[in-house]
């Protein structure tokens, strides 16, 4: 079996599949292009592959560990004022809060790790250092 490797092949537009041919065929009957050996890849797979520009994973880095609620509240207000989205991760609140959402924990039952995007980490650390001195 052969198939037409031409991505602009008229057969794709016509039939919505990549044309397949017998081994005896030499050229694509739709576009006249040279055929290559092997069954045609499924068009959906091809589309998925070519448009698969995976979003880079959001890289979060820890910038601070709040040991208690007052500290956590300071951190939150500092980051909010700085326009820095953050994620608070604590033993009991992990995964309960979406990125950038206000965390209200009462009482805080353990250290809460504050994560921000890697791009914001430096700014966040500076802001926090100033505010928590
Ligand atoms: Zn063709």
Backbone and ligand atoms as CSV (ligand in chain L), in Angstrom:
chain,resi,resn,atom,element,x,y,z
A,1,UNK,N,N,0.829,-1.209,0.000
A,1,UNK,CA,C,0.000,0.000,0.000
A,1,UNK,C,C,0.864,1.260,0.000
A,2,UNK,N,N,0.400,2.262,-0.705
A,2,UNK,CA,C,1.092,3.559,-0.746
A,2,UNK,C,C,0.114,4.654,-0.358
A,3,UNK,N,N,0.668,5.789,-0.007
A,3,UNK,CA,C,-0.230,6.927,0.236
A,3,UNK,C,C,0.416,8.219,-0.249
A,4,UNK,N,N,-0.406,9.226,-0.361
A,4,UNK,CA,C,0.074,10.526,-0.842
A,4,UNK,C,C,0.508,11.375,0.351
A,5,UNK,N,N,1.777,11.780,0.379
A,5,UNK,CA,C,2.268,12.541,1.540
A,5,UNK,C,C,2.030,14.042,1.429
A,6,UNK,N,N,1.425,14.455,0.334
A,6,UNK,CA,C,1.238,15.891,0.116
A,6,UNK,C,C,0.172,16.456,1.074
A,7,UNK,N,N,0.563,17.350,1.965
A,7,UNK,CA,C,-0.418,17.885,2.921
A,7,UNK,C,C,-1.467,18.769,2.248
A,8,UNK,N,N,-1.173,19.220,1.028
A,8,UNK,CA,C,-2.127,20.064,0.321
A,8,UNK,C,C,-2.894,19.279,-0.723
A,9,UNK,N,N,-2.780,17.956,-0.658
A,9,UNK,CA,C,-3.402,17.112,-1.663
A,9,UNK,C,C,-4.897,17.397,-1.757
A,10,UNK,N,N,-5.381,17.501,-3.020
A,10,UNK,CA,C,-6.794,17.756,-3.233
A,10,UNK,C,C,-7.671,16.656,-2.661
A,11,UNK,N,N,-7.106,15.437,-2.571
A,11,UNK,CA,C,-7.864,14.314,-2.038
A,11,UNK,C,C,-8.262,14.518,-0.591
A,12,UNK,N,N,-7.411,15.218,0.158
A,12,UNK,CA,C,-7.728,15.461,1.570
A,12,UNK,C,C,-8.956,16.350,1.670
A,13,UNK,N,N,-8.951,17.406,0.870
A,13,UNK,CA,C,-10.085,18.325,0.889
A,13,UNK,C,C,-11.355,17.622,0.423
A,14,UNK,N,N,-11.188,16.755,-0.587
A,14,UNK,CA,C,-12.350,16.098,-1.170
A,14,UNK,C,C,-12.946,15.030,-0.250
A,15,UNK,N,N,-12.086,14.188,0.281
A,15,UNK,CA,C,-12.577,13.019,1.016
A,15,UNK,C,C,-12.339,13.102,2.519
A,16,UNK,N,N,-11.569,14.116,2.915
A,16,UNK,CA,C,-11.236,14.266,4.316
A,16,UNK,C,C,-10.407,13.106,4.859
A,17,UNK,N,N,-9.760,12.385,3.960
A,17,UNK,CA,C,-8.789,11.382,4.387
A,17,UNK,C,C,-7.563,11.508,3.491
A,18,UNK,N,N,-6.476,10.940,3.936
A,18,UNK,CA,C,-5.281,10.910,3.095
A,18,UNK,C,C,-5.434,9.745,2.124
A,19,UNK,N,N,-5.270,10.033,0.838
A,19,UNK,CA,C,-5.529,9.019,-0.182
A,19,UNK,C,C,-4.544,7.858,-0.070
A,20,UNK,N,N,-5.065,6.645,-0.211
A,20,UNK,CA,C,-4.225,5.451,-0.253
A,20,UNK,C,C,-4.326,4.830,-1.633
A,21,UNK,N,N,-3.233,4.194,-2.042
A,21,UNK,CA,C,-3.182,3.622,-3.383
A,21,UNK,C,C,-2.578,2.239,-3.351
A,22,UNK,N,N,-2.846,1.485,-4.413
A,22,UNK,CA,C,-2.196,0.179,-4.563
A,22,UNK,C,C,-0.708,0.369,-4.814
A,23,UNK,N,N,0.041,-0.702,-4.565
A,23,UNK,CA,C,1.476,-0.650,-4.803
A,23,UNK,C,C,1.817,-0.339,-6.246
A,24,UNK,N,N,0.901,-0.655,-7.158
A,24,UNK,CA,C,1.191,-0.442,-8.575
A,24,UNK,C,C,1.096,1.032,-8.963
A,25,UNK,N,N,0.420,1.829,-8.167
A,25,UNK,CA,C,0.281,3.246,-8.500
A,25,UNK,C,C,1.590,3.983,-8.248
A,26,UNK,N,N,1.884,4.945,-9.095
A,26,UNK,CA,C,3.135,5.676,-8.945
A,26,UNK,C,C,2.898,7.108,-8.490
A,27,UNK,N,N,1.771,7.661,-8.909
A,27,UNK,CA,C,1.499,9.061,-8.588
A,27,UNK,C,C,0.085,9.201,-8.045
A,28,UNK,N,N,-0.095,10.211,-7.236
A,28,UNK,CA,C,-1.402,10.467,-6.637
A,28,UNK,C,C,-2.376,10.906,-7.718
A,29,UNK,N,N,-3.539,10.299,-7.737
A,29,UNK,CA,C,-4.508,10.655,-8.774
A,29,UNK,C,C,-5.171,11.995,-8.470
A,30,UNK,N,N,-5.016,12.473,-7.273
A,30,UNK,CA,C,-5.629,13.754,-6.919
A,30,UNK,C,C,-4.716,14.937,-7.188
A,31,UNK,N,N,-3.440,14.793,-6.797
A,31,UNK,CA,C,-2.541,15.940,-6.953
A,31,UNK,C,C,-1.358,15.627,-7.853
A,32,UNK,N,N,-1.212,14.364,-8.256
A,32,UNK,CA,C,-0.112,14.020,-9.140
A,32,UNK,C,C,1.221,13.889,-8.420
A,33,UNK,N,N,1.206,14.012,-7.110
A,33,UNK,CA,C,2.445,13.937,-6.340
A,33,UNK,C,C,2.949,12.510,-6.231
A,34,UNK,N,N,4.224,12.369,-5.868
A,34,UNK,CA,C,4.811,11.040,-5.701
A,34,UNK,C,C,4.253,10.380,-4.461
A,35,UNK,N,N,3.974,9.097,-4.585
A,35,UNK,CA,C,3.433,8.354,-3.450
A,35,UNK,C,C,4.568,7.775,-2.627
A,36,UNK,N,N,4.338,7.597,-1.380
A,36,UNK,CA,C,5.333,6.916,-0.569
A,36,UNK,C,C,4.736,5.635,0.003
A,37,UNK,N,N,5.625,4.684,0.306
A,37,UNK,CA,C,5.204,3.362,0.779
A,37,UNK,C,C,4.516,3.457,2.139
A,38,UNK,N,N,3.565,2.571,2.310
A,38,UNK,CA,C,2.954,2.462,3.630
A,38,UNK,C,C,1.542,2.985,3.651
A,39,UNK,N,N,0.771,2.530,4.592
A,39,UNK,CA,C,-0.598,3.019,4.718
A,39,UNK,C,C,-0.606,4.470,5.180
A,40,UNK,N,N,-1.642,5.188,4.841
A,40,UNK,CA,C,-1.730,6.598,5.206
A,40,UNK,C,C,-1.922,6.742,6.708
A,41,UNK,N,N,-1.253,7.728,7.275
A,41,UNK,CA,C,-1.557,8.015,8.680
A,41,UNK,C,C,-2.976,8.559,8.761
A,42,UNK,N,N,-3.643,8.301,9.836
A,42,UNK,CA,C,-4.990,8.853,9.966
A,42,UNK,C,C,-4.902,10.365,10.076
A,43,UNK,N,N,-5.776,11.019,9.340
A,43,UNK,CA,C,-5.686,12.471,9.232
A,43,UNK,C,C,-5.828,13.134,10.604
A,44,UNK,N,N,-6.703,12.587,11.415
A,44,UNK,CA,C,-6.905,13.196,12.744
A,44,UNK,C,C,-5.610,13.179,13.545
A,45,UNK,N,N,-4.874,12.042,13.421
A,45,UNK,CA,C,-3.615,11.958,14.142
A,45,UNK,C,C,-2.650,13.030,13.663
A,46,UNK,N,N,-2.662,13.206,12.326
A,46,UNK,CA,C,-1.736,14.174,11.766
A,46,UNK,C,C,-2.080,15.570,12.243
A,47,UNK,N,N,-3.364,15.879,12.252
A,47,UNK,CA,C,-3.775,17.206,12.697
A,47,UNK,C,C,-3.407,17.399,14.169
A,48,UNK,N,N,-3.652,16.330,14.942
A,48,UNK,CA,C,-3.356,16.450,16.365
A,48,UNK,C,C,-1.861,16.695,16.584
A,49,UNK,N,N,-1.055,15.965,15.813
A,49,UNK,CA,C,0.385,16.131,15.981
A,49,UNK,C,C,0.842,17.535,15.616
A,50,UNK,N,N,0.330,18.034,14.479
A,50,UNK,CA,C,0.859,19.300,13.992
A,50,UNK,C,C,0.366,20.467,14.837
A,51,UNK,N,N,-0.821,20.335,15.421
A,51,UNK,CA,C,-1.331,21.464,16.201
A,51,UNK,C,C,-1.033,21.282,17.684
A,52,UNK,N,N,-0.315,20.201,17.990
A,52,UNK,CA,C,-0.014,19.960,19.394
A,52,UNK,C,C,1.155,20.812,19.834
A,53,UNK,N,N,0.855,22.056,20.125
A,53,UNK,CA,C,1.868,22.911,20.727
A,53,UNK,C,C,1.554,22.942,22.208
A,54,UNK,N,N,2.142,22.031,22.943
A,54,UNK,CA,C,1.724,21.900,24.336
A,54,UNK,C,C,2.014,23.162,25.130
A,55,UNK,N,N,1.051,23.595,25.893
A,55,UNK,CA,C,1.253,24.740,26.768
A,55,UNK,C,C,2.358,24.382,27.750
A,56,UNK,N,N,3.303,25.256,27.880
A,56,UNK,CA,C,4.325,24.938,28.889
A,56,UNK,C,C,3.666,24.880,30.261
A,57,UNK,N,N,4.049,23.885,30.984
A,57,UNK,CA,C,3.457,23.764,32.315
A,57,UNK,C,C,3.761,25.013,33.131
A,58,UNK,N,N,2.770,25.424,33.847
A,58,UNK,CA,C,2.939,26.555,34.721
A,58,UNK,C,C,3.955,26.167,35.790
A,59,UNK,N,N,5.078,26.861,35.784
A,59,UNK,CA,C,6.104,26.481,36.745
A,59,UNK,C,C,5.975,27.319,38.005
A,60,UNK,N,N,5.661,26.643,39.072
A,60,UNK,CA,C,5.490,27.334,40.336
A,60,UNK,C,C,6.691,27.083,41.227
A,61,UNK,N,N,7.116,28.141,41.864
A,61,UNK,CA,C,8.223,27.975,42.792
A,61,UNK,C,C,7.806,28.514,44.158
A,62,UNK,N,N,8.241,27.844,45.215
A,62,UNK,CA,C,7.922,28.339,46.550
A,62,UNK,C,C,8.744,29.582,46.848
A,63,UNK,N,N,8.102,30.614,47.384
A,63,UNK,CA,C,8.850,31.826,47.713
A,63,UNK,C,C,8.828,32.129,49.201
A,64,UNK,N,N,7.893,31.476,49.898
A,64,UNK,CA,C,7.776,31.801,51.315
A,64,UNK,C,C,6.997,30.706,52.017
A,65,UNK,N,N,7.328,30.505,53.275
A,65,UNK,CA,C,6.525,29.588,54.079
A,65,UNK,C,C,5.967,30.363,55.264
A,66,UNK,N,N,4.657,30.518,55.256
A,66,UNK,CA,C,4.004,31.234,56.348
A,66,UNK,C,C,3.786,30.259,57.504
A,67,UNK,N,N,4.253,30.649,58.670
A,67,UNK,CA,C,4.167,29.740,59.814
A,67,UNK,C,C,2.857,29.885,60.571
A,68,UNK,N,N,2.188,30.985,60.350
A,68,UNK,CA,C,0.942,31.212,61.093
A,68,UNK,C,C,0.020,32.113,60.284
A,69,UNK,N,N,-1.176,32.277,60.788
A,69,UNK,CA,C,-2.171,33.004,60.003
A,69,UNK,C,C,-1.824,34.478,59.784
A,70,UNK,N,N,-1.387,35.198,60.827
A,70,UNK,CA,C,-1.036,36.606,60.558
A,70,UNK,C,C,0.006,36.741,59.452
A,71,UNK,N,N,0.987,35.857,59.473
A,71,UNK,CA,C,2.019,35.914,58.449
A,71,UNK,C,C,1.412,35.645,57.073
A,72,UNK,N,N,0.548,34.672,57.030
A,72,UNK,CA,C,-0.112,34.326,55.775
A,72,UNK,C,C,-0.905,35.508,55.232
A,73,UNK,N,N,-1.593,36.209,56.145
A,73,UNK,CA,C,-2.410,37.345,55.699
A,73,UNK,C,C,-1.532,38.460,55.140
A,74,UNK,N,N,-0.394,38.689,55.775
A,74,UNK,CA,C,0.533,39.707,55.269
A,74,UNK,C,C,1.006,39.319,53.874
A,75,UNK,N,N,1.399,38.067,53.747
A,75,UNK,CA,C,1.903,37.579,52.464
A,75,UNK,C,C,0.843,37.761,51.381
A,76,UNK,N,N,-0.378,37.400,51.734
A,76,UNK,CA,C,-1.449,37.506,50.743
A,76,UNK,C,C,-1.682,38.942,50.310
A,77,UNK,N,N,-1.695,39.859,51.271
A,77,UNK,CA,C,-1.980,41.235,50.897
A,77,UNK,C,C,-0.821,41.817,50.091
A,78,UNK,N,N,0.399,41.415,50.438
A,78,UNK,CA,C,1.556,41.910,49.686
A,78,UNK,C,C,1.493,41.439,48.233
A,79,UNK,N,N,1.208,40.158,48.051
A,79,UNK,CA,C,1.177,39.608,46.696
A,79,UNK,C,C,0.010,40.175,45.901
A,80,UNK,N,N,-1.110,40.365,46.590
A,80,UNK,CA,C,-2.263,40.948,45.889
A,80,UNK,C,C,-1.960,42.352,45.421
A,81,UNK,N,N,-1.355,43.134,46.315
A,81,UNK,CA,C,-1.023,44.504,45.944
A,81,UNK,C,C,-0.010,44.525,44.816
A,82,UNK,N,N,0.893,43.555,44.832
A,82,UNK,CA,C,1.900,43.494,43.780
A,82,UNK,C,C,1.355,42.902,42.492
A,83,UNK,N,N,0.086,42.480,42.509
A,83,UNK,CA,C,-0.513,41.896,41.315
A,83,UNK,C,C,0.113,40.560,40.945
A,84,UNK,N,N,0.586,39.841,41.946
A,84,UNK,CA,C,1.235,38.560,41.679
A,84,UNK,C,C,0.291,37.422,42.065
A,85,UNK,N,N,-0.114,36.628,41.085
A,85,UNK,CA,C,-0.947,35.463,41.417
A,85,UNK,C,C,-0.140,34.450,42.211
A,86,UNK,N,N,-0.802,33.797,43.139
A,86,UNK,CA,C,-0.049,32.871,43.978
A,86,UNK,C,C,-0.924,31.680,44.328
A,87,UNK,N,N,-0.270,30.676,44.820
A,87,UNK,CA,C,-0.977,29.487,45.276
A,87,UNK,C,C,-0.444,29.161,46.657
A,88,UNK,N,N,-1.356,28.979,47.590
A,88,UNK,CA,C,-0.948,28.618,48.940
A,88,UNK,C,C,-1.152,27.125,49.127
A,89,UNK,N,N,-0.113,26.477,49.559
A,89,UNK,CA,C,-0.212,25.036,49.761
A,89,UNK,C,C,0.066,24.710,51.215
A,90,UNK,N,N,-0.887,24.133,51.852
A,90,UNK,CA,C,-0.678,23.699,53.222
A,90,UNK,C,C,-1.099,22.254,53.339
A,91,UNK,N,N,-0.781,21.662,54.461
A,91,UNK,CA,C,-1.088,20.261,54.659
A,91,UNK,C,C,-2.568,19.961,54.403
A,92,UNK,N,N,-3.421,20.819,54.943
A,92,UNK,CA,C,-4.845,20.519,54.861
A,92,UNK,C,C,-5.568,21.286,53.768
A,93,UNK,N,N,-4.887,22.254,53.171
A,93,UNK,CA,C,-5.608,23.051,52.180
A,93,UNK,C,C,-5.104,22.790,50.778
A,94,UNK,N,N,-4.169,21.859,50.660
A,94,UNK,CA,C,-3.631,21.566,49.344
A,94,UNK,C,C,-4.757,21.196,48.386
A,95,UNK,N,N,-4.700,21.746,47.205
A,95,UNK,CA,C,-5.644,21.409,46.142
A,95,UNK,C,C,-7.056,21.934,46.363
A,96,UNK,N,N,-7.276,22.609,47.454
A,96,UNK,CA,C,-8.632,23.112,47.656
A,96,UNK,C,C,-8.828,24.461,46.997
A,97,UNK,N,N,-7.720,25.151,46.765
A,97,UNK,CA,C,-7.842,26.496,46.262
A,97,UNK,C,C,-7.181,26.629,44.909
A,98,UNK,N,N,-7.840,27.277,44.025
A,98,UNK,CA,C,-7.288,27.479,42.697
A,98,UNK,C,C,-6.195,28.521,42.721
A,99,UNK,N,N,-5.395,28.491,41.694
A,99,UNK,CA,C,-4.298,29.432,41.572
A,99,UNK,C,C,-4.824,30.856,41.582
A,100,UNK,N,N,-4.230,31.693,42.417
A,100,UNK,CA,C,-4.603,33.104,42.434
A,100,UNK,C,C,-5.793,33.435,43.302
A,101,UNK,N,N,-6.381,32.403,43.902
A,101,UNK,CA,C,-7.543,32.689,44.728
A,101,UNK,C,C,-7.138,33.002,46.154
A,102,UNK,N,N,-7.953,33.793,46.762
A,102,UNK,CA,C,-7.731,34.147,48.156
A,102,UNK,C,C,-7.879,32.895,49.018
A,103,UNK,N,N,-6.953,32.757,49.903
A,103,UNK,CA,C,-7.038,31.621,50.811
A,103,UNK,C,C,-7.443,32.129,52.189
A,104,UNK,N,N,-8.518,31.644,52.668
A,104,UNK,CA,C,-8.919,31.993,54.020
A,104,UNK,C,C,-8.900,30.718,54.845
A,105,UNK,N,N,-7.985,30.669,55.748
A,105,UNK,CA,C,-7.851,29.462,56.546
A,105,UNK,C,C,-7.972,29.852,58.000
A,106,UNK,N,N,-8.878,29.238,58.649
A,106,UNK,CA,C,-9.077,29.598,60.047
A,106,UNK,C,C,-9.395,28.367,60.860
A,107,UNK,N,N,-8.557,27.891,61.701
A,107,UNK,CA,C,-7.185,28.403,61.880
A,107,UNK,C,C,-6.230,27.735,60.909
A,108,UNK,N,N,-5.098,28.348,60.712
A,108,UNK,CA,C,-4.048,27.707,59.929
A,108,UNK,C,C,-3.512,26.545,60.744
A,109,UNK,N,N,-3.482,25.401,60.145
A,109,UNK,CA,C,-3.135,24.210,60.904
A,109,UNK,C,C,-1.706,23.757,60.670
A,110,UNK,N,N,-0.947,24.555,60.015
A,110,UNK,CA,C,0.439,24.175,59.780
A,110,UNK,C,C,1.055,25.189,58.864
A,111,UNK,N,N,2.324,25.037,58.597
A,111,UNK,CA,C,2.984,25.963,57.681
A,111,UNK,C,C,2.313,25.936,56.320
A,112,UNK,N,N,2.195,27.103,55.728
A,112,UNK,CA,C,1.593,27.199,54.403
A,112,UNK,C,C,2.651,27.694,53.433
A,113,UNK,N,N,2.883,26.908,52.415
A,113,UNK,CA,C,3.867,27.285,51.408
A,113,UNK,C,C,3.221,28.156,50.364
A,114,UNK,N,N,3.854,29.279,50.090
A,114,UNK,CA,C,3.340,30.186,49.068
A,114,UNK,C,C,4.128,29.975,47.783
A,115,UNK,N,N,3.413,29.642,46.747
A,115,UNK,CA,C,4.053,29.430,45.445
A,115,UNK,C,C,3.617,30.515,44.475
A,116,UNK,N,N,4.545,30.958,43.641
A,116,UNK,CA,C,4.201,31.878,42.562
A,116,UNK,C,C,4.845,31.383,41.284
A,117,UNK,N,N,4.473,31.988,40.182
A,117,UNK,CA,C,5.100,31.617,38.923
A,117,UNK,C,C,6.575,31.963,38.973
A,118,UNK,N,N,7.353,31.150,38.271
A,118,UNK,CA,C,8.792,31.361,38.261
A,118,UNK,C,C,9.136,32.802,37.867
A,119,UNK,N,N,8.405,33.352,36.891
A,119,UNK,CA,C,8.671,34.713,36.425
A,119,UNK,C,C,8.466,35.753,37.521
A,120,UNK,N,N,7.560,35.444,38.439
A,120,UNK,CA,C,7.224,36.412,39.484
A,120,UNK,C,C,8.039,36.208,40.749
A,121,UNK,N,N,8.802,35.125,40.786
A,121,UNK,CA,C,9.417,34.723,42.052
A,121,UNK,C,C,10.323,35.805,42.630
A,122,UNK,N,N,11.134,36.395,41.772
A,122,UNK,CA,C,12.092,37.375,42.283
A,122,UNK,C,C,11.373,38.579,42.874
A,123,UNK,N,N,10.404,39.088,42.117
A,123,UNK,CA,C,9.628,40.219,42.592
A,123,UNK,C,C,8.923,39.875,43.895
A,124,UNK,N,N,8.335,38.704,43.934
A,124,UNK,CA,C,7.597,38.294,45.121
A,124,UNK,C,C,8.522,38.244,46.335
A,125,UNK,N,N,9.697,37.673,46.142
A,125,UNK,CA,C,10.630,37.563,47.272
A,125,UNK,C,C,11.040,38.949,47.773
A,126,UNK,N,N,11.267,39.869,46.831
A,126,UNK,CA,C,11.656,41.224,47.226
A,126,UNK,C,C,10.550,41.898,48.011
A,127,UNK,N,N,9.330,41.804,47.470
A,127,UNK,CA,C,8.188,42.433,48.149
A,127,UNK,C,C,8.008,41.855,49.539
A,128,UNK,N,N,8.125,40.548,49.634
A,128,UNK,CA,C,7.913,39.888,50.921
A,128,UNK,C,C,9.022,40.249,51.914
A,129,UNK,N,N,10.232,40.313,51.410
A,129,UNK,CA,C,11.355,40.650,52.290
A,129,UNK,C,C,11.156,42.045,52.880
A,130,UNK,N,N,10.694,42.977,52.011
A,130,UNK,CA,C,10.453,44.337,52.497
A,130,UNK,C,C,9.361,44.367,53.554
A,131,UNK,N,N,8.295,43.626,53.295
A,131,UNK,CA,C,7.116,43.731,54.155
A,131,UNK,C,C,7.258,42.958,55.453
A,132,UNK,N,N,8.120,41.980,55.477
A,132,UNK,CA,C,8.165,41.101,56.641
A,132,UNK,C,C,9.405,41.340,57.495
A,133,UNK,N,N,10.117,42.395,57.176
A,133,UNK,CA,C,11.328,42.654,57.942
A,133,UNK,C,C,11.016,42.912,59.395
L,1,ZN,ZN,ZN,-2.183,13.646,-3.491
